Amino acid sequence: MVVISETVARSLWPGEDPLGRRLRLPWEPFEPEREFGWRTVVGIVGDIRQYGLDRPGTPQLYVPHAQYPLPFMSLVVRAQTGGAGAAASIRETIRALDRELPLGDVSTLDEVIAGSMTLRRYSVYLLAGFAGAAVLLAAVGIYGVMSFAVKQRTREIGVCMALGAGERDVLAMVLREGGALSATGLALGAAAVLRLTRFLGGMLFEVQPVDPVTFAVTPAVLAAVALAANLIPARRASRIDPMVALRHE
């Protein structure tokens, strides 16, 4: 008898009930006169991601250990208490059954999953670091550009204030111009990201390349950074003394 995974059932008997069907395991010897090597399907189980969470499930066959003994095996235990306490209990139980039986690595399922994602996690941390540096450089760049623009227009701002423009008017003018530049940059960046998402698909797990939440939160964060970078030069411009600004060269 044999228990098969859903992938095997779909590939061998699509749209049919595989229970009671027979199949031959490729690694067992085949004797036609005795029909040796054929097994009856007695159950179907879900697919497992044996080689990593980011890889699709592979076809799996399960046979009784007594019918196909191996020199090693993996034991999966569901315990009410995890960690070192569960590992110690498992070791004591196995030692009580057979003191000569060696016990290898004992790990929790969380540790196994974390280990399988180590390389991917380091890649994500590295990308996050570069992304943070890029946001910082963008904020510094916006601040530098807006500060230079305000300085170049100091005399113009002084004239506006001398003609009756208030601090709020100057603040709104600078923020409006800085916001327009930032919005243009965000739009161009979003268009570029939409074209590059297909290259990021292989690095994502259970997240679509065009994820609505990500595409909503990221521009909002960048817009907040741009607003903060624009606000400092805008406030400085709104507090310029008109007489000093008119004498500015």
Rosetta silent file (secondary structure, phi, psi, omega in degrees, C-alpha in Angstrom):
SEQUENCE: MVVISETVARSLWPGEDPLGRRLRLPWEPFEPEREFGWRTVVGIVGDIRQYGLDRPGTPQLYVPHAQYPLPFMSLVVRAQTGGAGAAASIRETIRALDRELPLGDVSTLDEVIAGSMTLRRYSVYLLAGFAGAAVLLAAVGIYGVMSFAVKQRTREIGVCMALGAGERDVLAMVLREGGALSATGLALGAAAVLRLTRFLGGMLFEVQPVDPVTFAVTPAVLAAVALAANLIPARRASRIDPMVALRHE
SCORE:     score description
SCORE:     0.000 S_00000001
   1 L     0.000  160.649 -176.808    0.000    0.000    0.000 S_00000001
   2 E  -152.672  146.705  173.099    1.027    3.609   -0.519 S_00000001
   3 E  -109.850  130.738 -175.285   -0.143    7.096    0.417 S_00000001
   4 E  -115.421  158.970  176.852    0.321    9.710   -2.295 S_00000001
   5 E   -86.474  167.929 -178.154    0.377   13.492   -2.328 S_00000001
   6 H   -63.523  -33.382  178.473   -2.152   15.644   -4.167 S_00000001
   7 H   -62.952  -42.351  178.214    0.375   16.444   -6.902 S_00000001
   8 H   -64.606  -42.151 -179.881    0.804   12.743   -7.681 S_00000001
   9 H   -62.111  -42.134 -179.637   -2.971   12.222   -7.713 S_00000001
  10 H   -69.217  -34.768 -177.442   -3.504   15.097  -10.140 S_00000001
  11 H   -77.899  -34.990 -177.348   -0.697   14.017  -12.457 S_00000001
  12 H   -89.540  -38.413 -177.678   -1.580   10.302  -12.619 S_00000001
  13 L  -133.689   69.867 -178.556   -5.380   10.404  -12.362 S_00000001
  14 L   -64.045  128.085  178.240   -6.619   13.913  -13.201 S_00000001
  15 L    73.055    9.985 -178.939  -10.265   14.369  -12.301 S_00000001
  16 L  -122.567  165.030  177.245  -10.567   10.801  -10.983 S_00000001
  17 L   -87.287  114.488 -176.969  -10.584    9.169   -7.569 S_00000001
  18 L   -80.390  -11.543 -178.098   -7.139    7.584   -7.033 S_00000001
  19 L   -61.403  131.069 -178.333   -8.153    5.537   -3.995 S_00000001
  20 L    88.467  -11.614  176.973   -7.843    1.847   -4.789 S_00000001
  21 L   -73.540  164.828 -177.439   -5.715    2.470   -7.879 S_00000001
  22 E  -120.745  144.577  176.266   -2.388    0.739   -8.244 S_00000001
  23 E  -144.791  159.570 -179.545    1.026    2.133   -9.096 S_00000001
  24 E  -111.148  130.063  178.996    4.562    0.823   -9.202 S_00000001
  25 L   -76.047  130.986 -173.170    7.338    2.499   -7.270 S_00000001
  26 L   -67.274  -22.054 -177.071   10.265    3.202   -9.600 S_00000001
  27 L   -92.637   -1.292  179.056   12.935    2.225   -7.074 S_00000001
  28 L   -99.473  147.725  178.338   11.533   -1.213   -6.319 S_00000001
  29 L   -65.680  147.317 -176.209   12.286   -4.336   -8.437 S_00000001
  30 L  -113.356  125.136  178.330    9.541   -5.398  -10.793 S_00000001
  31 E  -124.778   98.425 -175.242    8.526   -9.069  -11.177 S_00000001
  32 L   -57.592  -37.795 -175.407    5.626   -9.402  -13.690 S_00000001
  33 L   -68.135  -25.050  179.273    4.903  -13.025  -12.836 S_00000001
  34 L  -108.461   -1.548 -174.266    4.327  -12.146   -9.174 S_00000001
  35 L    53.928   33.391  179.830    3.099   -8.593   -9.746 S_00000001
  36 E   -77.406  139.193  179.477    5.733   -7.612   -7.244 S_00000001
  37 L   105.909  -10.997  178.366    6.366   -3.880   -6.984 S_00000001
  38 E   -92.207  139.241 -179.388    2.773   -2.734   -7.404 S_00000001
  39 E  -129.015  149.842 -179.207    1.131   -0.889   -4.526 S_00000001
  40 E   -96.991  133.906  179.365   -2.451    0.125   -3.860 S_00000001
  41 E   -75.884  120.612 -177.921   -3.268    3.751   -3.094 S_00000001
  42 E  -114.535   -3.917 -179.530   -4.919    3.887    0.325 S_00000001
  43 E  -169.268  159.234  178.122   -4.777    7.623    1.065 S_00000001
  44 E  -129.078  132.478  179.154   -4.105   11.119   -0.247 S_00000001
  45 E  -123.747  164.688  179.963   -2.310   13.841    1.714 S_00000001
  46 L   -69.745  159.569  177.307   -1.544   17.477    1.019 S_00000001
  47 L   -71.293  153.574  176.973    1.609   18.608   -0.740 S_00000001
  48 L  -123.607  150.654  175.892    4.628   19.642    1.306 S_00000001
  49 L   -97.257   83.454 -171.773    7.343   22.173    0.578 S_00000001
  50 L   -72.276  -28.978 -173.304   10.256   19.894    1.346 S_00000001
  51 L  -109.861   15.263  177.356   13.020   22.075   -0.102 S_00000001
  52 L   138.454  149.261 -179.194   11.883   25.519    1.047 S_00000001
  53 L   -68.162  -23.093 -177.837    8.806   27.667    1.513 S_00000001
  54 L   -90.701    6.379  178.863    9.561   29.534   -1.706 S_00000001
  55 L  -115.244  144.455 -178.017    9.539   26.363   -3.807 S_00000001
  56 L   -68.103  160.273  178.485    6.425   24.537   -4.988 S_00000001
  57 L   -65.011  143.218 -179.710    5.416   21.197   -3.534 S_00000001
  58 L  -105.432  155.507  177.882    7.017   18.121   -5.111 S_00000001
  59 L   -59.640  134.637 -177.550    5.390   14.718   -5.739 S_00000001
  60 L  -132.196  141.025  174.261    5.589   12.549   -2.626 S_00000001
  61 E  -124.623  137.215 -178.940    4.943    8.861   -1.943 S_00000001
  62 E  -123.355  124.175  178.800    4.638    7.401    1.552 S_00000001
  63 L  -123.575  153.146  178.776    5.063    3.676    2.262 S_00000001
  64 L   -60.849  140.128 -179.155    5.099    1.842    5.618 S_00000001
  65 L   -62.260  -33.993 -179.451    8.542    1.644    7.155 S_00000001
  66 L   -65.690  -28.435  179.824    8.097   -2.071    7.807 S_00000001
  67 L   -87.184  -20.613 -179.721    7.618   -2.673    4.066 S_00000001
  68 L  -143.754   72.586 -176.289   10.508   -0.474    2.988 S_00000001
  69 L   -69.780  144.005  176.908   13.019   -0.135    5.851 S_00000001
  70 L  -125.117  156.069  179.953   15.816    2.423    5.605 S_00000001
  71 L   -71.960   -6.007  179.160   18.967    2.812    7.722 S_00000001
  72 L  -145.599  162.687  177.348   17.744    6.275    8.789 S_00000001
  73 L  -159.750  159.829  176.163   14.461    8.039    9.271 S_00000001
  74 L  -108.396  134.393 -178.313   12.997   11.387   10.294 S_00000001
  75 L  -112.904  123.712  178.624   10.624   11.544   13.235 S_00000001
  76 L  -109.825  126.251 -175.214    8.056   14.349   13.452 S_00000001
  77 L  -125.334  131.443  172.463    6.436   14.872   16.842 S_00000001
  78 L   -96.268  114.186 -176.165    3.605   17.226   17.785 S_00000001
  79 L  -115.115  149.414  177.566    4.241   18.320   21.373 S_00000001
  80 L   -74.738  -28.540  176.780    2.191   20.523   23.684 S_00000001
  81 L  -118.366  133.347 -178.763    5.365   22.171   24.964 S_00000001
  82 L  -102.369 -172.096  176.563    8.116   23.185   22.572 S_00000001
  83 L    78.731 -151.550 -174.954   11.765   24.070   22.879 S_00000001
  84 H   -64.645  -32.624 -179.302   14.335   22.271   25.009 S_00000001
  85 H   -63.769  -43.857  178.121   11.727   20.567   27.183 S_00000001
  86 H   -66.165  -40.248  179.419   10.142   18.743   24.266 S_00000001
  87 H   -63.024  -40.734  178.872   13.553   17.774   22.859 S_00000001
  88 H   -65.329  -40.200  178.842   14.627   16.316   26.207 S_00000001
  89 H   -64.203  -40.483  179.003   11.402   14.301   26.491 S_00000001
  90 H   -64.439  -43.178  178.640   11.862   12.911   22.972 S_00000001
  91 H   -61.361  -43.500 -179.590   15.458   11.909   23.737 S_00000001
  92 H   -64.935  -40.035  179.799   14.434   10.160   26.955 S_00000001
  93 H   -64.245  -44.927  179.746   11.615    8.286   25.218 S_00000001
  94 H   -66.653  -38.822  178.984   13.869    7.050   22.412 S_00000001
  95 H   -65.686  -34.415  177.818   16.598    6.102   24.887 S_00000001
  96 H   -68.676  -31.817  178.488   14.054    4.116   26.899 S_00000001
  97 H   -75.924  -42.368 -177.661   13.047    2.204   23.754 S_00000001
  98 L  -157.955  109.393 -178.532   16.568    1.533   22.515 S_00000001
  99 L   -70.117  -20.947 -179.181   19.739    2.874   24.117 S_00000001
 100 L   -85.777   -6.458 -176.439   21.781    1.918   21.034 S_00000001
 101 L   -81.972  117.297 -179.429   19.656    4.015   18.691 S_00000001
 102 L   -75.141  145.611  179.213   21.502    7.216   17.761 S_00000001
 103 L  -120.586  121.491 -177.498   19.536   10.451   17.691 S_00000001
 104 L   -85.953 -141.979 -175.276   20.695   13.214   15.383 S_00000001
 105 L   -65.753  130.390  176.586   19.702   16.833   15.148 S_00000001
 106 L  -113.661  118.557 -176.619   16.568   17.770   17.090 S_00000001
 107 L  -137.360  150.830  173.473   14.948   21.001   15.910 S_00000001
 108 L   -79.458  162.605  179.632   11.593   22.674   16.215 S_00000001
 109 H   -63.889  -34.936  177.211    9.563   23.367   13.096 S_00000001
 110 H   -63.019  -39.655  178.707   10.148   27.102   13.557 S_00000001
 111 H   -67.082  -38.914  178.669   13.906   26.512   13.554 S_00000001
 112 H   -64.580  -44.634  179.536   13.694   24.385   10.418 S_00000001
 113 H   -64.543  -43.300  179.280   11.645   27.035    8.614 S_00000001
 114 H   -62.380  -39.281  178.589   13.964   29.818    9.758 S_00000001
 115 H   -65.330  -36.676  179.731   16.989   27.858    8.559 S_00000001
 116 H   -70.320  -21.203 -177.762   15.473   27.313    5.127 S_00000001
 117 L  -104.227   11.419 -175.166   14.873   31.068    4.774 S_00000001
 118 H   -60.838  -51.179 -178.351   18.289   32.248    6.019 S_00000001
 119 H   -62.524  -43.215  179.146   19.721   33.175    2.626 S_00000001
 120 H   -64.782  -36.650 -179.872   16.497   34.848    1.530 S_00000001
 121 H   -66.126  -41.713  178.418   16.311   36.773    4.812 S_00000001
 122 H   -63.083  -38.746  178.151   19.853   38.117    4.398 S_00000001
 123 H   -63.083  -41.867  179.711   18.987   39.236    0.855 S_00000001
 124 H   -65.718  -42.415  177.974   15.897   41.048    2.123 S_00000001
 125 H   -61.275  -40.599  179.646   17.898   42.739    4.901 S_00000001
 126 H   -64.494  -45.385  177.931   20.504   43.836    2.358 S_00000001
 127 H   -63.596  -38.396  178.641   17.843   45.246    0.031 S_00000001
 128 H   -64.112  -38.255  177.240   16.151   46.976    2.970 S_00000001
 129 H   -63.513  -45.151  177.765   19.447   48.589    3.905 S_00000001
 130 H   -64.296  -38.433  179.084   19.992   49.864    0.367 S_00000001
 131 H   -64.481  -42.096  177.574   16.381   51.067    0.239 S_00000001
 132 H   -62.509  -41.958  177.237   16.810   52.979    3.510 S_00000001
 133 H   -63.484  -38.161  179.393   20.022   54.572    2.212 S_00000001
 134 H   -65.262  -41.056  178.262   18.234   55.520   -1.021 S_00000001
 135 H   -64.108  -40.874  178.662   15.386   57.183    0.919 S_00000001
 136 H   -63.500  -45.016  178.366   17.914   59.096    3.027 S_00000001
 137 H   -63.701  -37.670  178.104   19.813   60.251   -0.050 S_00000001
 138 H   -63.968  -42.175  179.025   16.532   61.261   -1.701 S_00000001
 139 H   -63.764  -43.357  178.659   15.566   63.336    1.342 S_00000001
 140 H   -64.246  -40.362  179.417   18.968   65.031    1.427 S_00000001
 141 H   -63.917  -44.789  178.627   18.780   65.667   -2.311 S_00000001
 142 H   -62.337  -43.195  179.350   15.298   67.207   -2.109 S_00000001
 143 H   -62.104  -43.110 -179.832   16.386   69.374    0.807 S_00000001
 144 H   -64.922  -43.351 -179.821   19.485   70.526   -1.057 S_00000001
 145 H   -64.536  -45.440 -178.817   17.598   71.339   -4.259 S_00000001
 146 H   -68.454  -37.087  176.744   14.852   73.238   -2.464 S_00000001
 147 H   -63.111  -42.171  178.263   17.347   75.144   -0.284 S_00000001
 148 H   -64.709  -41.556 -179.997   19.273   76.183   -3.398 S_00000001
 149 H   -64.233  -40.862  178.847   16.047   77.194   -5.154 S_00000001
 150 H   -64.724  -42.028  179.628   14.935   79.294   -2.180 S_00000001
 151 H   -63.516  -40.354  179.370   18.328   80.967   -1.976 S_00000001
 152 H   -66.331  -25.341 -176.671   18.237   81.796   -5.687 S_00000001
 153 L  -107.100   20.241 -178.122   14.781   83.352   -5.266 S_00000001
 154 H   -59.112  -44.724 -179.662   15.502   85.265   -2.072 S_00000001
 155 H   -63.844  -41.663  178.683   15.132   88.658   -3.767 S_00000001
 156 H   -62.091  -41.547  179.266   11.873   87.557   -5.455 S_00000001
 157 H   -64.863  -39.117  177.590   10.493   86.365   -2.131 S_00000001
 158 H   -62.340  -41.332  177.998   11.472   89.695   -0.547 S_00000001
 159 H   -62.245  -44.587  179.410    9.603   91.587   -3.253 S_00000001
 160 H   -60.328  -41.549 -179.370    6.499   89.412   -2.722 S_00000001
 161 H   -71.440  -34.052  177.028    6.596   90.016    1.009 S_00000001
 162 H   -66.715  -28.987  179.422    7.147   93.741    0.519 S_00000001
 163 L   -86.213    1.519  173.979    4.024   93.825   -1.671 S_00000001
 164 L   118.645   -0.976  178.216    1.945   92.203    1.055 S_00000001
 165 L   -68.965  134.577 -179.806    2.554   88.449    0.859 S_00000001
 166 L   -92.241  178.061 -179.656    2.442   86.850    4.284 S_00000001
 167 H   -61.088  -39.866 -179.932    4.443   83.995    5.764 S_00000001
 168 H   -64.824  -36.366  179.213    1.700   81.514    4.902 S_00000001
 169 H   -64.815  -44.927  179.107    1.694   82.673    1.267 S_00000001
 170 H   -65.971  -42.059  178.948    5.455   82.186    0.941 S_00000001
 171 H   -61.222  -44.553  179.855    5.277   78.868    2.755 S_00000001
 172 H   -65.272  -38.444 -179.724    2.503   77.642    0.463 S_00000001
 173 H   -63.289  -46.878 -178.564    4.367   78.800   -2.652 S_00000001
 174 H   -67.234  -42.699  179.196    7.571   76.954   -1.767 S_00000001
 175 H   -65.549  -36.127 -179.733    5.720   73.821   -0.660 S_00000001
 176 H   -64.849  -43.950  179.793    3.599   73.870   -3.812 S_00000001
 177 H   -69.508  -41.772  176.987    6.647   74.008   -6.086 S_00000001
 178 H   -65.740  -37.815  177.981    8.532   71.397   -4.073 S_00000001
 179 H   -65.024  -37.105  178.110    5.467   69.168   -3.968 S_00000001
 180 H   -63.654  -42.588  177.814    5.092   69.356   -7.744 S_00000001
 181 H   -64.977  -41.792  179.971    8.697   68.236   -8.226 S_00000001
 182 H   -65.853  -40.796  179.131    8.279   65.445   -5.665 S_00000001
 183 H   -63.958  -38.216  177.054    5.021   64.255   -7.247 S_00000001
 184 H   -63.584  -43.128  177.943    6.701   64.115  -10.653 S_00000001
 185 H   -63.644  -40.286  177.858    9.516   62.047   -9.213 S_00000001
 186 H   -64.107  -40.126 -179.639    7.066   59.675   -7.490 S_00000001
 187 H   -65.754  -43.571  178.486    5.099   59.207  -10.713 S_00000001
 188 H   -65.412  -39.313  178.722    8.233   58.438  -12.727 S_00000001
 189 H   -65.629  -41.022  178.298    9.447   56.078  -10.015 S_00000001
 190 H   -63.407  -39.903  178.223    6.123   54.233   -9.870 S_00000001
 191 H   -64.413  -40.345  178.930    6.156   53.778  -13.647 S_00000001
 192 H   -66.577  -38.853  179.956    9.703   52.411  -13.514 S_00000001
 193 H   -65.134  -39.890  179.691    8.809   50.022  -10.669 S_00000001
 194 H   -60.960  -31.411  179.282    5.822   48.655  -12.589 S_00000001
 195 H   -81.597  -21.816 -176.164    8.158   47.722  -15.434 S_00000001
 196 H   -99.886   -3.221 -176.136   10.739   46.157  -13.120 S_00000001
 197 H   -63.108  -29.827 -178.194    8.405   44.089  -10.921 S_00000001
 198 H   -64.946  -23.730  178.283    8.793   40.982  -13.084 S_00000001
 199 H   -79.468  -17.232 -179.682   12.474   40.836  -12.087 S_00000001
 200 H   -94.710   -7.453 -176.652   11.509   40.817   -8.382 S_00000001
 201 H   -58.947  -35.398 -178.550    8.992   37.981   -8.626 S_00000001
 202 H   -71.414  -14.573 -178.713   11.621   35.324   -7.864 S_00000001
 203 H   -99.587    1.796 -176.425   12.523   37.005   -4.562 S_00000001
 204 L  -105.194  151.156  178.228    8.993   37.159   -3.184 S_00000001
 205 L  -130.113  115.856  179.907    7.109   34.544   -1.171 S_00000001
 206 L    55.971   29.872  174.414    3.298   34.568   -1.166 S_00000001
 207 L  -134.097  127.799  179.476    3.375   38.246   -2.198 S_00000001
 208 L   -73.227  144.155  177.947    2.424   39.381   -5.680 S_00000001
 209 L   -55.565  -38.612  176.956    4.940   41.629   -7.480 S_00000001
 210 L  -100.836   75.900 -177.275    2.169   44.207   -7.940 S_00000001
 211 L   -87.324  122.345 -176.228    0.945   44.185   -4.345 S_00000001
 212 H   -59.643  -40.781 -178.097   -1.725   46.878   -3.745 S_00000001
 213 H   -63.869  -44.810  179.843   -0.734   47.458   -0.109 S_00000001
 214 H   -62.467  -43.038 -178.777    2.938   47.907   -1.004 S_00000001
 215 H   -72.428  -13.626  175.426    2.132   50.240   -3.882 S_00000001
 216 H   -91.906  -41.470 -175.793   -0.073   52.304   -1.542 S_00000001
 217 H   -74.659  -43.228 -175.509    2.208   52.474    1.500 S_00000001
 218 H   -60.533  -49.986  177.019    5.525   53.075   -0.287 S_00000001
 219 H   -61.666  -33.353  178.474    4.468   56.244   -2.164 S_00000001
 220 H   -63.977  -42.813  178.348    2.853   57.525    1.039 S_00000001
 221 H   -64.859  -45.153  179.189    6.114   57.080    2.955 S_00000001
 222 H   -63.866  -37.596  177.645    8.149   58.697    0.174 S_00000001
 223 H   -64.729  -38.744  177.250    5.660   61.568   -0.024 S_00000001
 224 H   -64.795  -40.911  177.211    6.015   62.136    3.726 S_00000001
 225 H   -63.173  -43.315  179.119    9.812   62.164    3.382 S_00000001
 226 H   -63.841  -39.998  178.873    9.573   64.640    0.491 S_00000001
 227 H   -62.862  -43.233  178.667    7.208   66.853    2.489 S_00000001
 228 H   -64.275  -38.657  179.331    9.598   66.913    5.446 S_00000001
 229 H   -69.134  -30.339  177.978   12.514   67.747    3.140 S_00000001
 230 H   -80.421  -27.043 -171.806   10.508   70.587    1.555 S_00000001
 231 H   -67.542  -39.054 -177.091    9.188   71.951    4.833 S_00000001
 232 H   -64.299  -51.835  176.257   12.503   73.174    6.246 S_00000001
 233 H   -61.810  -34.393 -179.556   13.454   75.382    3.248 S_00000001
 234 H   -65.927  -43.250  178.592    9.836   76.556    3.011 S_00000001
 235 H   -65.688  -37.681  178.248    9.740   77.667    6.652 S_00000001
 236 H   -64.807  -39.662  179.544   13.095   79.382    6.246 S_00000001
 237 H   -67.312  -35.548 -177.850   11.819   81.243    3.193 S_00000001
 238 H   -70.836  -14.775 -178.171    8.652   82.344    4.998 S_00000001
 239 L  -105.562   12.078  179.490   10.728   84.003    7.744 S_00000001
 240 L   -68.952  135.581  174.901   12.969   86.056    5.468 S_00000001
 241 L   -73.226  122.544 -177.391   13.179   89.734    6.391 S_00000001
 242 H   -55.450  -38.724 -178.620   11.907   91.661    3.309 S_00000001
 243 H   -67.547  -40.176  177.154   14.557   94.400    3.694 S_00000001
 244 H   -66.450  -40.717 -179.318   17.368   91.860    3.909 S_00000001
 245 H   -65.324  -36.742 -179.886   15.913   89.941    0.942 S_00000001
 246 H   -69.242  -27.569  177.934   15.720   93.084   -1.215 S_00000001
 247 L   -87.428   -1.290 -177.245   19.409   93.803   -0.600 S_00000001
 248 L   -71.794  134.254  177.647   20.334   90.187   -1.448 S_00000001
 249 L   -99.111    0.000    0.000   22.561   89.783   -4.511 S_00000001
